[in-house]
Amino acid sequence: MLDENLTLAIGFILLMNIIGFLLMGVDKYKAQKNLWRIPEKMLVMPAIFGGSIGVYAGMLYFRHKTKHWHFMIGIPAIFVAQLTALIFMVNY
């Protein structure tokens, strides 16, 4: 059985990925309907908190923010930084 803290961490990361994916879809819908948009800071927040894969998948799936270099480069860069930190923490 997994440690309780590890289970909570995995659950949190899954939640952040789901939220990030859904935020991209909602913002794309709002963009198409000329409605109030989700600020870009709010679109990046789930990625910073562990949901970078979900945010990136949402970008590609909904074809949203794919022409913005700071999203196309920044979100994968966040993932690489998080992966590097995780590898470092596991090994030391």
Buried (B, 14 or more C-beta within 10 A) or exposed (E): EEEEEEEEEEEEBEBBBBBBBBBBEBBBEEBEEEEEEBEEEEBBBBBBBBBBBBBBBBBEEBEBBEEEEEBBEBBBEBBEEBEEEEEEEEEE
